[in-house]
Amino acid sequence: MRRRLLAEFVGTALLVTVVVGSGIMAQALSPRDVGLQLLENSTATVFGLAVLIVVLGPVSGAHFNPVVSLADWWQGRRTGAGLSVGELSGYVAAQVLGGIGGAVLANAMFGKPPVTWSSTQRSSAHLWLGELVATAGLVLVIFCLTRSGRTTAAPLAVSGYIGAAYWFTSSTSFANPAVTIGRAFSDTFAGIAPASLPGFVAAQLIGGAVGLLLVHGLFGRPKAGTAEPVIPHLGSR
């Protein structure tokens, strides 16, 4: 379990480092073109997330996201195939701490104060709807793959979906409470003001529930032996 928690911490930290760091670099390279900044930021995120899933997935499953971990616990609570309550708590704590650590690391690498609270307000109903759609889609992608036995496609499918959702959602697809909290610690391109966190996290949790309902509608209740997300790992039951 210690190895799994370390993998979740490191994976989430590096994911946020990629998101925040590439956002800072994009601002420096393309200071007058927001569209190009988003393209640079999303491209780095797609490649970074795919690599992290491949490298760390065999250790912890590569959740890197409290919504994914919560959905895994909920889906497997009857069969015992998913996370236990204790494991869920550990995963979420590791992910949130990793998200904060990743933002601090990105700030430091680019010569900024380690903690610079974001001033970017993202508190509008249309942005919350975007987050709901982004998170529901992410859960749908991940759990449809696990339920259909195609978890080997997860690195490509999950990172590809996130890259697309950067562009088709109004919120640019945070879709992850741990990443959202981490991004509040950096007043840069990828940041979100602390006051905007509750709305985004609430939308993500609702989106996760919607995504899981869609999965259950498509595949029915999970059976014993269902693969764990994002990819099967050494601690799988």
N, C-alpha and C positions, 0 to 999 in steps of 0.2 A: 504493500500500500504506500509506503514511503516513496518508492520509485515512481509510482503512478502519480502521486501528488506533485513530486518534483517535475515530472513531465508536463503536467497541467500548468504548473507555475511557469516553467521555462517557455512552454509553447505559447501561452497567452502573453507573456512578457515580450517575446520576440515578435508576435503578431502585432501588438500595439507599437513596438519600436518600428516595425515596417510601416505601419499606417501613419504614425506621427512623423517619423523621420523622412519618409518620402514626401509628405506634405510640406515639411520645411524646405526640403531640397527643391520641390516644385515651385514654391514661392520665390526662391532665390534664382532659379533658372528661367522662369517665365513670369516675371512680376506683374505684367500687364495683361495676361491672358488667363482668365479663370478657367475657361474650358480646357485649355492645355494643362493647367495645373491638375484638374480633376483626372484627365487622361493619364498623366504621369503617376498620380497617387493611386489610381485604381489598378494600373498595370503592375506596379510594384506589389500591391496587395494580393493580386491574383497569383503571381509567381511565388511570393513569400508564403502564402497560406498553403498552396499545394505542396511545397517542400516540407513545411512543418508537419502536415498530415502524414506524408510518407515517412519522415524520419522518426517522429514521436508517436505515431499511431500505434505501433506494435507494443508500446509500453503502457499507455493509458487509454487508448481509443481515440485520442486527439479530439476531445470535446472542445476545449478552449472557450467554452460558452456556458454560462449557468442555465440558459434556457434549454440547451441540448441535454445537459445533465439532468435537469428537472424532468424533461420529457422521457428520458431513459428510465429514471426511477418510476415515473407514473406508469409507463407502458409495461414494465416488468415487475410491478409490485405484487401481482398475483402468482406469477410463475417463478419468481425469484431469479429471473434472468438478468435484470438490470441492476443498477446501483442500489445498495441499502441506504437507509436514512443517514447512517453515520458516514458512509462513503460519499453520499451526496453533499453533506455538510463540508467534508474535507475538500471535495472537488471545487465547490463554489468559493470557499475561502482562498484556495490556491489560485483560482482564476482571477478573483478580484485583486488580490495582492500582486499577482503577476501583471495585470493590466496597469496598475499604478506604477509598478517598477519599470515597465516598458516605456511609459511616458516620461518618467524621470530620466531614464537612460537616453532616450532620444533627445530630450532637452539638453542634457549634458554634452552629448556628442557634437551638437551644433553650437556650443558655446553660450547657451542660454541658461538662466537660473534653473536649477533642478526642478523647482515647482513654480509654475507661472499659471495661476488660475485663468482659465479661458474666459473671455468676455463675449464670445459668440453666442448670442441668444438664439435658441431653436425651440421656441414655445408657441407653436401654432397647431391648430387642429389638423391641417393638411399634412404637416410633418409627422404628427402622431399616426395618421392613417398610413403614411408612407412606411413608417417603422413597423406597423402592424402587418402590412403586406410583405415587407422584406423578411420579417422573422417567420411569418407563416410559410412563406415559400422556402426558406432555408430548412425548416423542420420537415416540410413535405419532401424536399429533395433527399435529405439525409435518411429519413425513416422509410421512404419508399425504396431506397437502395438496400437498406438492411432487411426489410421485409421480403424483398424479391431475391435476396442472396447475391446482390451485385455490389458488395462493398468495395471490391477492387477498383471500381470506377469512382470512388469517393473523392480522391484528391483532385481529379479533373472536374467532376460534376460540381462539387461544393465550391471550389475556388472559381469555376466558371460562372456559377450562379451569382456569387458575391460580386464578381466583376461586372456582370450585367446589371445587377441591382443598384450598383453605384449610379447607373445612368437612367434607369427607368423608374426609380422611386424619388419622391420629392425630398426625402431626408438623406439621400445618398447612402442609404442602407448601412446603418450601424449594426442593427440586428443582433446585438450582443451586449447584455448589461455590464459585463466585466470590461469590455473594450470601451463602452460608453463612459463608465466611471473613470477609466484611465485617461481618456481623452480630455476630461475636465481639468487635468493637471498640466495642460499645455496650451498656452494662448497663441496658437498657431493655426495654420490652414485647417487642420483636422479637429480642432478643439470644439468643445461644447460647454457653455456656461454651467456652473454647478446648479443654478436655479432651474435649468432646463432638464436636469437629470430625472426627476420624478415622472414627468410626462413621458419621456422616452422609455424609461424602464417599464412603466406600466403598459405602454403600447407593445413593447417587446414580449412581455409575459402573456398578454392577451393574444398576440400573434402566434406565440408558441402553442397555446391551447387550440387556436383555430387550425393551425397546421396539423396538430396531432389528431384532431377530429376528422380532418380530411383523410389522413392516413388510415384511420380506423374505418372510415367509410369505404375506402378503396380496397383494403385488405382484411377487414374484420379484426377481431381480437387477436393479439399475438399468442403464439403457441410456445410451449417449452422448446428450447433449442434455437429460438430466434436470435440472429446475430446481434451483437451490441454495436452501437454507433461510436464513432463515425466509421471505424474499422475494427474488427476483432483484435483483442490484445491479450497479453500474457495473463491478465487477471480475469479473463472471461470465465464465466461459470459454465 
